């Protein structure tokens, strides 16, 4: 299926690893130009080279336009500079992936106010900043796709993830409310809520669980998969396929939604 993304410009945060990297690879394969934002310059360069190769592999020499940008999503000045460079070198973004990574694990007793404040800046405020910077241009051009990566904690609290379980629903509320305001301009705003996928973030959760319980890595994963009807953890590329679909013309009548990709873990009937 041609998703109609060739020639589009995508701005992807958290782009050097995990879901951001997987989405970037899929967008490059579709012929989109990709601006990758992340804090770690070394991993960012490596991923940018990989994404460029993927674009060139599918579309031939000269394809695979990729712009690596070292930036912190909690820093407004850095985000403004990243957007300016993206617009100057690749064109104004038609596609935005809001992906800041998850706040640290912990129960209520483990977390002081500074942890809550930092998590709010990372999880909620960064989403607001990015949308404020990018969405007005989409509205003016009367086209655009915004996808926010949240978590199954939007619908069902996750053990030992107090910060995520409290703050992720605020991002979903932003998605739903903003989608209503911009729909008449042809801009869609959606979220995806991943469950347990094999990413670096989940690897950190595995390590923490091992430290808390003395279990092996295999035992931790087995404990999770017993609660997942599909009986396995997800792969980052599986979520990326969903994100890229929501960014495509094929999903033009979908907006304000949060699509859960969790192997059936959430038990709610919604």
N, C-alpha and C positions, 0 to 999 in steps of 0.2 A: 504494500500500500504506500503510495506517495503521500506523505503527511504535509506537503506544501511548506516545508521549513527551509528549503534552499534559498540562500541569500538573506535570510533573516539574521538579526544580531541578537545574541543572548548574553545577558549579564548574570553570572553564576557566582554566588557567594559560598564560602566553604568549599571552594572548587578544587583543592589539591588532593583530596582523598574522599573515601566513603561515597555517599550519595552524590555529592557535587561532582566528583570525578566521573562517576558512572553516567550521570546526566550529560556532562560535557562530551564524553565519548560518543554517546548516542546522537547528540545534536550535530557533532562533527560528521558523523556518518550520514546524516540527513542533509548535509550541505550548508548548515548554519555557520556563521562566524561567531566565535565564542570569546568573551572576556572572562577570565578566571580570576576571582578574588580570593585571597587567603593570606594568613599572617606569616606563614613560614616560607621564605623565598626559595629555599632549596627544593622542598617538595613541590612547590608551585612550578618551578622551572621544569622539573621532571615530568609532572603531569601535563604541562603545556606542550612539551615535545611529543608526548604520547598522543595527545588529542590531535595535534597537527598531523602526525603520521596516519591516524585513523581517517581524517578527512581526505588526505592525499591518497590513501589506499582505495577509498571508495570512489572518489571523484577525479582522481588523476593529479598529475603535477600541477602546482599552482593553487590547488585547493587547500583547505584546512587552515583558514585564517584564525589564529589564536593570539590573544593578548593577555599575558600574565601580569597581574597587578597585585603587589604586596599591599594589603590594606586591612585595617581592623574595622569590623562592622559596627563597633561601638564608638568610633571616632568620626564625627560628622565631616570634618575637614578632609580626612582621607577618603571618605566615600564620595564627596563632591569632586575631588581630584580624579578618582577612579572613573566616575561617570563622564567627566570632561574628556579624559583620554580615550575612553571607549567610543564616545560620540565622534571625536576627531579622527580616530584611526579605523574604526569599524562601522561607524554610523550609529544613530540613536537606537537604544535597545528596544526591540519588539517583544522580547521574552525576558522575564525576570524570575530567577529562582532564589527565593528567600530561604537560606539554609545556614543557620548560625551554629549548628551543633547543639548538643544538649547541655543543660546546666549540670553541675556535678551531682553525683549520687549522695544520698544522705537522708536520715530520718529527721523529724522535727527537732529532737533534742540535740542533734549534731550540728545544727545550722544557726549561726549567729546572724545579726541583722546585716552585717557586711556581705555575707553570703547571699542573702535575699536581694540586696541592692545590686550586687554584681550579676546575679542571675536575671533580674529584671532588665538590666541594661542589655545583656546578651540576647535574651529570648524575646522580650516584648518590644523594648525601645528600638532595637536594631531593625525589626520588621517595620515599625512605624517610620524610621528614618529612610529606609530603602524605598518604601512605597511613596513617601512624600517627595523623594528626589526623582523617581522614575515614572510614576503613574501619570502625573500631569502631562508629560510629553506624549505618552500613549493616548491619553484622552484627546489632546490637540490633533494628533495624527489619525485618530479614530480607529486605532487597532492596537492590540496588545494582549499579552497573556502573562499573568502573574500566578506563580505556584509557590506556596509556602510549605516547607516540610515541617510538620509538627510531630505528633506521636500518638500512639494509642492511649496515652494518658489523658488525651482530650476527652475520652469517653469512659475510661475505667482506670482509677488510680493504680499505679504500679508500685509494688513493694520497693522501699528504699529509694524511691525517686520522688521525694516530697516536692522539690522545686519544680520539676517538670510537670507533675500532676496538678499543681496550683497555677502555674504560669502559662502552660501550653493552651489551655482553654481560652485565655485572653487573646492569643494569636488567632484562634479560630473565630472568635467574635469579631476581630478586625477584618478577617477575610469575608465573613458574611455581610457585615455592615458596609464595607468598602465596595463590595460587589454590587450592592444596590445603587450606590451613588454613581458608578461609572458604567453601568450596563448599557445605558442609552448611547454611549459613545463607541460601542463595539468592543470594549475591553472586558475580559473575563478575569476573575480572581477566584482561585480555588486552593485547597490544601490537600495534602496527602498525609496520612497518619500511619507511619510504619510501625510494625511490631518488632519482634526480635530478628534483626538481620545481621549477617556476619560483616560488621564494620569495625573500625578501630574503637568507636564509642562502645559498642557491645563487648569488645575484647576487654575494655577497662572495667566494665560491669562484671565480667567473668572473673577477672583478677580480684576485684573487691570481694566477690562472693567466696572465692577460694580462701582469701585471708580471713573472712568472717567465720567460715564453717569448717575449714580444713579439707574441703572436698577437692577432688581433681577437676581439671578443666572439663574432661569428658562427663564427669558426674554432674557438674553444674549445667552443662548443655542438655544432658539427658533429663534433668529435672524440669527444665523449661519446655523441652519438646513434648514431654508427657501432657502438658497443658495446651498444646497446639494441635488442633484436629488434623492438620496436614502432616504432622509428625516430624517436622524439620524446621530449621531456621531459614530465613529468606536470604537471598543474594542481593547485593546492591543493584546489580543490573536489572533485576526484576522490578524493583521500585522505579528505576530510571525509565523503564519502558512505559510505566504508568504516567510519570511526570511528562515525558515527551508527548505522549498522546494528548494529555490535557493542554499542552502548548500548541497543538496542531489545529489546523482548520477542521479536522474531523470532530473536534470537541467544541465547536463554536456555540453550541446551545447548552453548554454546561457551565454554570457559574454559581459561586457562593457555596460550593459543596466541599465536604471533607471526605475523601475516599480512603477507606481503611484498607491497608495491605498487611495482614497479620497472620495469614494461615488459618484464620477462624478463631484466634485467641479471645477476642472480645465477645462476650456472650449476649450483649444487648440486642433487642429486636427493634432496631431503628433503621 
